[in-house]
Amino acid sequence: MAPLLLLSLSLLVLASASPSPPADEGSYIGVNIGTDLSDMPHPTQVVALLKAQQIRHIRLYDADPGMLIALANTGIKVIISIPNDQLLGIGQSNSTAANWVKRNVIAHYPATTITAISVGSEVLTSLSNAAPVLVSAIKNVHAALLSSNLDRLIKVSTPLSTSLILDPFPPSQAFFNRSLNSVIVPLLSFLQSTNSYLMMNVYPYYDYMQSNGVIPLDYALFKPIPPNKEAVDANTLVRYSNAFDAMVDATYFAMAYLNFTNIPVLVTESGWPSKGETNEPDATLDNANTYNSNLIRHVLNKTGTPKRPGIAVSTYIYELYNEDTKAGSLSEKNWGLFNANGEPVYVLRLTNSGSVLANDTTNQTYCTAREGADPKMLQAALDWACGPGKIDCSPIKQGETCYEPDNVIAHANYAFDTYYHQTGNDPDACNFNGVASITTTDPSHGTCVFAGSRGNGRNGTSVNITAPSANSTTSSGIQSDLYYSRGIWSILTVMILNVANIL
């Protein structure tokens, strides 16, 4: 699989002794797509944005046929949903469930890569009258998939709120609300028997807001905190440096309390609002940026949680768009990475080498010397690039445009990047025995313009970041000549490649 197909993340190999997500390989970041917008983009525009960002996993809150048609043959993996208002009918009737699967799954699969069905959302906390039929609805949907031989390819589950978990800290003491055991136990039994996952919506923001200062902001945002500020589980002596891990581990312990120990957790929602009311002072652009940037890194860097070390929990960010017509407070409308026109709400900080727009469609990556690399190894790599590598190193000769600053790092940057672009931006070409890495920061300076620089008229091409018009489509529903660049999600690939080069 091509390295730019980031979200498959085959580099994130799971430990064989622990459960792995059954419906996908490795760990990945996905995005939720809500539709409460006054100017909701056309499905073809949504898919164009997804492709431009190399977003390979999404979750829909329904099974909109327009979206499913637009997603056909894109390879984007989709979780579709049965809205809560359809739950009673599907839970009470096998035929209703079968018709829903026929209309929303069979009609689109396999052209549209549907990986899972979310039956309702937070039903046990938002629609208590439907609780008695929740498991029946899940089983009815699964039976319909089974009759079409799709049960092993498409998983069925339902997202739960972490508010169902009582006494969540320390995690080792966590347990599900016992009054709901009559639903939760059969739900977990079903998930275990079908090798599915428990979907959880994990929001450290709300836990922080409701803690009255008990939970530090840095702890909620994944910010580094000193060891003496870490939360310690007194029963296991395990230390927690962030709220997300503690909440996920509380879920694992709550399942173990009911004797279920091999069901993976899939986080179907997590994020941070970028704007809020006056009583929500921490709903800011910077905090949203910090949380989502750190969440992405955390999921993809194989850290895992203290209870499941090395096994990151695949997570769907809430959400793709700000939803200006969503009911509720100002913060409810401002969880998105993008506005409806495809412009980024804020800048995501995804690497240590600068910032990148959330919808950076300029396709610019560079190859430079790795920080802290041995100068002797850099010199050897530089000599190779200018010799056997057959690149033109004349610009770094004395008196030429890229001679200054006169040091091995600056000269290696030019040589490495030139070779990288000469090979067509092949990630494997940016290694040089481990002393080089890919970055999104343009190393050009002064009159020294690097290959592929935005300021380079020969290679720097301006790309319109706005999604294509719904009126300008081919038969597949997408502009055939639209240039889909790597964007934010390929920057995540860069991070993974950097990690791989270090290992």
N, C-alpha and C positions, 0 to 999 in steps of 0.2 A: 504494500500500500504506500502511496506517495506520502512523503513526510509532511506535506502541507495539509493533509487530512488530519488536522490536529486532534480532533476530539475522540478519535479511536484510541490514541495514546498507547500504542502497543509497547512503548518503553516502560509503562508503569506496570510491571509484572507483579502479580499478587502472590503472596505467600501461599504455598500449596496446602498448608495446614488450616487455613482460615477460609471462610466462605467468600466467594467472589460473586459480583453481580451477574446473575444468570442471563440477562438479556443483552449483555454487551461485553466487549473485551476491555479490560483495563478500567481506568477511572477517567472521567470526562466532566467538562463543564457544558451545561446546556442553558437555554433561556426560555422563560415563559412568555407567551404572547397573549396579552389581554386585548380586548377590543372596545373598551369604554372610552372611545375617542370621538370628538365631534367631527374630525376629519380622518377617519380610519383609512389608511392606505389600501389600495386595491391589493388582492392577494398576490398578483404578479410583482407589485412593488415591494411587498413584504419579503417575498422570496428573493428578489433581486438584492435587497439589503442583506439578507442572511447569507447569500452566496458571496457578496462583496466582502463580508466579514469572516468568511469561512466558518460560520456557525453550523455545526453538523448535528446538533441535537436540540430539539425544541419540544415544548409541551403546549398543547392547545387546550383551552377550557371548554371546547366543544368538539364537534367533528364537521366543521364547516366544509361543505363540498367544494366550494371555490378554492379554499386553501389547500385541500387535499389534491385537487387537480393541478394546482400551480406547483405543488411539491413533487409531482410525479417525475421520475427519472432524474432527480437531483441528488439522490443518495443521502439527503438529510433525513435523519431518524426522528420519528415523531411519536410522542405520546398523545393520544386523543382522549377525550373525556366525555363521560355521560354527565350532563348537568344535573344538579340536585333536583330540579323540578321534574326530571324524567325518571327519577329513581324508583318511585312507588310502582309505576306501571311495569318496569323491567323486573323489579323484585317480586312482583306478584304473578308474572306470566312468562313462561318459557317462550311462547310464540312471539311475544313483544320483544324479548331479548334477542331472539333469533332474527327477527326482522331488522332490529337495530344493527346487528352485526352484518347482516347481508347488505344493508343500505350504506353503512359507514365504514365497513372494513373490506368485505369481499369485493365490493364495487371498485375499490381503489388499490388493493394489495395484489401483487407485489410492486407495481410501478411506483407507488408511494410506500416508503419504508416505514410502516407502522410497527413499532416495537412493543407497545404496551397500551392498555386501556385503563384509564383512571375512572373508577366508578364513583362518581360524586366527589366532593371535596370537603373535608372537615365535617362530615355528616354528623358525627357523634356530638359535636359541640355547636353546630349551627342549625341542624334539622333533626331534633331529637325524636320527632314522630316517625322519622324514616329509619331510625336505628334498628328496629326489629326486622326490616327487610333488607338491610345492607348486605349481609352475607349471602342471602338468597339471590340478590341481584348480581353479586359477583359470581356466584356459582352458575347462574343462568347464562351469563355472558360467556363464561369459560366453557360451558357445555356447548354453546353455539360455535365457539372456536374449535372445540374438539370434533364436532361433527363435520367440520370443513378441513380437518387435519392442520389447523393453525395453532393449536394449543401450545406447542413447543416453541413456536416462533414469536408469539405475541403473549406477553404476560398480562395478568389482570391483578389489580390491587386497588387501594383507595388511600388517599392522603389523610393523615391524621394530624391534629394539632398537638404540639408538645404540652399544651395545657392539660391534656389527659394524663400526663405523668405527674404523679404526686410525689412530694419530698424529693425533688430532682437533684438536690445537692446535700450530701455527697452522692455522686452518681451510683455508688454501690448500694445505696439504700432506696433507690428509685423503684416505684411500682406504678402500674396503671390504676386509674380510678376503679376501685373494686366494684362499684355499682354498675360498671359496664362490662364486667368480665363475661357476662352471658353473650356478648357480641365479640369482644376482643379475643377470647380463647378460640372460638371457632374460626375467626378471621385468621389468626396466626396458624392454626392447624391447616387451613386451606393454603396459605402462602408457603408453608413448609412442604406440603404434599405436592405442590405444583412448581416447586423450585423458583418461586417468585420472591419479590422483595417487599419490605414494609416501607411504604411511602410516608415520609414525615416532612412537615413544614416547620422549619427551624428559623426562628427570628430572634437573635440576640438583642435586636433593637428594642423589642417590646419587653423582654425580660429586664433589660437595663432601665427602661422607662418606669417599670413597675416596681423596681427594687428600692426606690427611695434612697439612692446613694450607696446601697450595699454593694452593688456590682459596679466596679470602676469602669469608666468609659474606655480606657485603653484595653481592658480585659475583653470588652465587648467588640472592639474594633480589630482584634488580632495584633494590636501594637505590642512591641517588645516591653516586657515588664520585668523588674528585678526578681530574682528567685524568692526573696522574702515577701513579695507581693502575690506570688502564685497561690492559687487555691489548692488546698491539700485535702484529699479524701482520707479522713482519719481511719477508715477501715482497711484501705488498701495501701495507704501512704503514697498513692500516686498523686503527682502534681499536675495541675491544669493551668496552662498559660492563656487560655482563651475560652470564652463562653460557648462557642460553637462545639468544640470537642466535648466539653462537659455535658452539653445537651444531647449530643449523639450517643455518648457513652451511657447516659442515663436511660436512653431508649434500649440499648443493648442489655443493660442490667434489668430493666423492667420486663423485657422479654424473658430473660433468664429466670426471673422470679416466678414466671409461669411455666418454666421448664422448656423454653424454646431458645436454643442456643446457636442455631445455624441458619438464621434468616438475615440476609444482608439488609442494611438500611440504605434507601435511596432518598436523598433530600430533594423533594420536589419544589420547594420554594425556600429561598433565603435572599436577603438583600438589606438595603438601608435607604430610607427616603432622603432626597436631596433638598427638600423644603418642607416646612411645617408651620403650624400655628405658633403663636407667641408662647404657648405652654410646652412647645417642643423645640427648645433651643438647640438641641443636638441633631436635629434633622437639617443637615447642611450639605452643600456640595462637597466640601472637603471630607466630611465624615462618610458620605456615600461613596466617594472615590476611594477613600482609605479602606473601608470595609470590603467593597467588591474587589478591589485590586488584591488585597491580602487574602480574601477568600479564594480567588482564582489560583494564586500561588500556592496556597495551603492544600487545595484539592489536588493540584497537579504535581506537587513535589515529593510525593510518596511518604509524607510525614505520618499520615494516618491519625488515629486517636490513641490515647494511652491504653485503652482496652483492646484496640485493634491496631497496634503499631505497624506502620508500613503499608497499611491498606486505607487509602483515602476513600472518602465517601463521595461518589459522583453526585453533583449538585446542579440544580437548575436555578439560575439567577432570576429573581423577581425584580424587574421584568424588562422586556425589550423596549416598550414605549411608555412614556408618561401618559396616564389616562385622565384627561381633563374632565370627563363627564362621570367619572366614578363617584359613587355616593360616599359621603363621609367627610372627614376633615381634610385640610389641605395636604397633609402628608400622604393620605391615601391616594392622591392623584399624582404623586411625584416619586415613584420608585424606578422610573425607567432609565435606560441607558441612552435612549434616543427620543427626540421629539417626532411628531408625526411626519415631518418633512424629511426625516432621515438624518438630521443634524444631531451631533452628540450633545447630551445634556452636560457632560463634564469630561475631563481628561482622565483616562485610566492610567495609573502608574504601574506598569507591568514589568519593567526591567530596572536594573540598577544603572542603566545608561541613558536615562532621560524619560520623557513622557511621550505618549502617543495618543492621538485622538481616538475616541471610541470607535469612530467609523473612518479611520485613516485608510482611504482607498488609493493612496498614492503609490502603493506597492514598493516603497523604498526600504531596503535593508542593506546593510553594509557589513564588511568583514574587517575587523580590527584586532590589534594585539590584545590578548586577554590580560586583564589587570593582574599584576604580580608575577607575570611570566618571567622566566629566567632570561636575562639579557643575552646570554651566550646562545641560548636556543632561539631567541628571536633573530639574532644575527645570522645564524645558520639557516633559518627559514627564509629570511630576507635574501640571502645569497642564492638560495635555491630558486626562489620566485623570479629573481632577476637573471638567473642562468638557465637551468633546465626547464624552469616554468615558462620561459619564453615570453615574458611580459616586457613592455617598454618601460624601463626604469629611468629614462632620461629626465623626467620632470623632477626627480629627487637628486640630481647631480648639482654640484655647487653652482650657484648663480641662476638656477632654474626656479620655476614657480613653486615647487613643493619641497625645495631644499630646506627651508626654515620651517619649524625649528630643526636644527641639526642634531638629531639624536635617533637612536635605533628604533625607539617606539614609533615616532612620527613617520620615519621612513618605512618601517614595517607595515604601519597602517595603510600607507599608499600602495605598497606592493601587494599586500594581502587582498585589499579591496579590489584592486585592478584585476588580479587573478580570479577572484570570486565572480566578478561581473563578466569576465572573459569566458567563464564556463557556464554562463547563463544563470547565475545565482544558485548554483547547485550547493545545498547546505554541506555536502560532503567535501566540497572544495574549500571550505572555511574551517580548517582544523590545524594544519601545519604542525603535526605531532603534538597537538594539545595547547599550542600557544596562541591560538586565534579563536575568536568567537563572533557570532553574528550579533549585530546591534541595530537598533532603529535610529540611533543618533547619527546625523550627518557629520562625518569627520572633516568636511571641507572647511577651509579657513583662508581668509584673505583672497588672494588670487589663485590659491590651490583648490581647484574644484574636483572632487572625486567622481568617479564613474557612477552614474545613476543619481547624482545629486539633483534635488529639485531645482537648483540654480543652473544646472547644466543644460543648455539648449539642445544638445545632441541626444541626451537620454532622459532628461527630466520632463516627463509629460504630465500636464495638469489633467486630473480626472474629476469630473463632476460627481460630487458626493451625494447628490440628490437621486433618489430612486427613479427609475424610468417611468414615463407616463403609462397609465393603464391603456391608453389608446395605441401605443406603439409596441406591438407584440408580434411575434411569429406564431405559427400554429401551436407551438409548445407553451405559449403564454409568456415568453421571456424574450427581450431584445436579443437577437442573435449576435449583434455586434458589440454588445456591452462588454467592456473589459472588466472582468471580475478579479480584483486584486486581492492580496492576502489579508491586509487589514489586521485588526486586533487579534484575531484568532491565530494568524500565522505568527504573530509576535509571541504568542504562547508556545507555538511550536519551537520558536527560537530558544525559549527558556528551556524546553525539554531537551533540545539538542545540546544546549550548553551543559546541562546536567549530565547528559550522556557522554560528552567529551571529557568531563571531569572524572567520571567513574572508571 
